[in-house]
Amino acid sequence: MLVKFTIEPDALSNAKPYHIRNLLKNHWSPYGILVDVDSQNSILKHQLREYYTTFQSNGYPLWQDTSKIDWASIDDPEDLAKYHHKFELALIEETRALVFGLNPTKYCGDVEAVELHNVSESDKFESARQIANCNIPIGQPIVDLWAERFQMLAKISKQITIVDRYAVRNLDNGQKDLLNLFQFLESDSSKCYVTIYSSPDAGGTDLIGSDQITRKLKNRVSQLGLKNIKKITLHLSLNHVFSTYAHDRYIRFDGITCIIGKGIEVFRYQKTNANSIFAFKSSQFINDSRRTEQALRRDDKTSTSRLALRDGSWQLLPTP
């Protein structure tokens, strides 16, 4: 769902300030990840510093460094197409746009090219916007669901937070919501840490069975053979605490929150078994999620346990 894009430095030099602000506010921050193709001597970082720093009060646009490309060597669309493994959208300068024949965009193989001032015409950003505001349909293969909405987030995130009161209630009856999610994270994250906020049962005033749930979780993740998930922190709260503080069920990838009406239940079967509300919240809204998680942790009856991968096996860490 995130659009990996880059900017030709000359395009940025000639851009009007309001074009850059439009890029930041309406495209980059909510739906994009800027690929810096000269991370060792970043012209983009220098040129964007003023706008980026100012905009940080409203969110943290995503940035990814990669190896340098020589813009001077890109003479035609076929040359740009060779970089499809680095980015899917290039914001190019006016002269190159004329040579390429942009009207107002052009596909160079799998790479879309557009001038910065025409970024609102980009098919890539429009597709990302539509997905971010589109509910999850019944019958969608979860492999496609993951690839479309979550895969890129998993690739660039280190801290994965799951807030779903039902996430750990059915670990021993064959339901695979959480385990399927773990396997997706294992495939696409090089190293991540997972935090889960959940509830052991539907009612009651005492937290019963938290130790048993932790042991079941340890056994299940041990069976999966996970290597890229390094640590799992489990916070268990009473059901009524979720009713008070956490109405939404969501997965947070670092600063980006994906609200899912059905929670991680969407990953239970090979295809989604129901329609589900979906909302994509960029890092501008991170404080909302953090307040929810803090309230759950601070409840007097919340139980916390930690599992860590040590020497190839999952171990229960001592309670701090």
Protein Blocks (a to p, Z undefined) as FASTA:
>chain_A
ZZcddddfklmmmpcfklmmmmmmmmmmmmpccddfblklcfklmmmmmmmmmmmmnocc
dddddddddfklmmbfklmmmmmmmpmbdcddfklmmmnopafbccehjaccddfklmmm
pmklmmmmmmmmcccdehiafklmmmmmmmmmmmmpmbdcdddfklmmmmmnopaklmmm
mmmmmmmpgbdcddddddfbfbdjbdehklmmmmmmmmmmmmnopaklmbdcdddddfkl
mmmmmmbgcddehjbccddfklmmlmmpmbdcbdcddddddfklmmmmmmmmmmmmmpmk
lccdddddeehiacddddZZ
